Amino acid sequence: MSKSTTTDREDITFEQGYEELKSIVARLNEDDVPVHEMFEGFRRGKGLEQALRSYLTEREGELTEIEQGDNLPEFNIVAPSGRDEDRASGPDAGVEGELVARSSSSKESRGTTAIDEEIPF
């Protein structure tokens, strides 16, 4: 019995692969599946399963890096443009002063800043 080896890789999105794998499983659970189709479905399904698991493992590693603060985009926070008078009369007037006041009192009592509490990450 000869084993067919292929070096061609098929490009497929995770979602497409997952849907196809579910379809293969559903077909293999039917009663009228010919033996040849069963083997080919099982081969393709195992290949998809391996690729999907590998993809998720890689993404899990990336998530761990992100949580640790590695490989993040860098940002430079700047003051809003415009004159001070325009900002003082806008809908956010007084917010910066309020944050600074809360920040200094919260920081001393809990070791965090008000800004830390407002950022969901």
C-alpha positions as CSV (number, residue, x, y, z in Angstrom):
1,M,0.0,0.0,0.0
2,S,1.5,3.3,-1.0
3,K,1.2,6.4,1.1
4,S,0.4,9.6,-0.7
5,T,2.5,12.5,0.5
6,T,1.9,16.0,-0.5
7,T,3.8,19.2,0.0
8,D,1.1,21.4,-1.2
9,R,-0.6,23.3,1.6
10,E,-4.1,24.6,1.2
11,D,-4.8,28.1,2.5
12,I,-7.9,28.3,4.6
13,T,-9.2,30.6,7.3
14,F,-9.8,29.3,10.8
15,E,-13.5,29.8,10.4
16,Q,-13.6,28.0,7.0
17,G,-11.6,25.1,8.5
18,Y,-13.7,24.8,11.6
19,E,-17.0,24.8,9.5
20,E,-15.5,22.2,7.2
21,L,-14.4,20.0,10.1
22,K,-17.9,20.2,11.6
23,S,-19.3,19.2,8.2
24,I,-16.9,16.2,7.9
25,V,-17.8,15.0,11.4
26,A,-21.5,15.2,10.6
27,R,-21.0,13.3,7.4
28,L,-18.9,10.6,9.1
29,N,-21.6,10.1,11.7
30,E,-24.1,9.2,9.0
31,D,-24.9,5.5,8.4
32,D,-24.5,5.4,4.6
33,V,-20.8,6.6,4.3
34,P,-18.8,4.5,1.8
35,V,-15.5,3.2,3.2
36,H,-13.4,5.2,0.7
37,E,-15.2,8.5,1.6
38,M,-14.9,7.6,5.3
39,F,-11.1,7.3,5.0
40,E,-10.7,10.5,3.0
41,G,-13.0,12.4,5.3
42,F,-11.1,11.1,8.3
43,R,-7.7,12.1,6.7
44,R,-8.9,15.6,5.8
45,G,-10.6,16.0,9.2
46,K,-7.4,15.0,11.1
47,G,-5.4,17.5,9.0
48,L,-7.9,20.2,9.7
49,E,-8.0,19.4,13.4
50,Q,-4.2,19.6,13.6
51,A,-4.0,22.9,11.7
52,L,-6.8,24.4,13.8
53,R,-5.2,23.4,17.1
54,S,-1.8,24.7,16.0
55,Y,-3.4,28.0,15.0
56,L,-5.1,28.3,18.4
57,T,-1.9,27.5,20.3
58,E,0.0,30.2,18.4
59,R,-2.8,32.7,19.1
60,E,-2.7,31.7,22.8
61,G,1.0,32.5,22.9
62,E,0.3,35.9,21.3
63,L,-2.4,36.7,23.9
64,T,0.0,35.8,26.7
65,E,2.6,38.2,25.2
66,I,0.0,40.9,24.9
67,E,-1.1,40.4,28.6
68,Q,2.6,40.7,29.6
69,G,2.9,43.9,27.7
70,D,5.2,42.5,24.9
71,N,4.9,43.3,21.2
72,L,2.4,46.1,21.7
73,P,1.9,49.1,19.3
74,E,3.4,52.2,20.7
75,F,1.4,55.4,21.2
76,N,2.4,59.0,21.9
77,I,-0.4,60.7,23.9
78,V,-0.6,64.4,23.1
79,A,-2.7,67.3,24.4
80,P,-5.7,68.1,22.3
81,S,-5.2,70.9,19.7
82,G,-7.1,74.2,20.1
83,R,-7.0,77.1,22.5
84,D,-7.5,76.7,26.2
85,E,-10.6,78.9,26.2
86,D,-12.3,76.6,23.6
87,R,-11.6,73.5,25.7
88,A,-12.7,75.1,29.0
89,S,-16.2,75.7,27.6
90,G,-16.5,72.3,25.8
91,P,-18.5,69.2,27.1
92,D,-15.4,67.8,28.8
93,A,-14.4,71.0,30.6
94,G,-13.0,70.2,34.1
95,V,-12.5,66.5,33.5
96,E,-8.7,66.8,33.5
97,G,-8.7,68.7,36.8
98,E,-11.1,66.2,38.3
99,L,-9.0,63.2,37.2
100,V,-5.9,64.8,38.7
101,A,-7.6,65.5,42.0
102,R,-9.1,61.9,42.2
103,S,-5.8,60.5,41.0
104,S,-3.7,62.0,43.8
105,S,-6.2,61.0,46.6
106,S,-6.8,57.5,45.2
107,K,-3.2,56.9,44.5
108,E,-2.3,57.5,48.1
109,S,-5.0,55.3,49.6
110,R,-5.0,52.4,47.1
111,G,-1.8,52.5,45.2
112,T,-3.7,53.1,41.9
113,T,-4.8,56.1,39.9
114,A,-8.3,57.0,38.9
115,I,-7.1,56.7,35.3
116,D,-6.0,53.1,36.0
117,E,-9.5,52.3,37.2
118,E,-11.2,53.8,34.1
119,I,-9.1,51.9,31.6
120,P,-10.7,48.5,31.1
121,F,-7.4,46.6,30.5
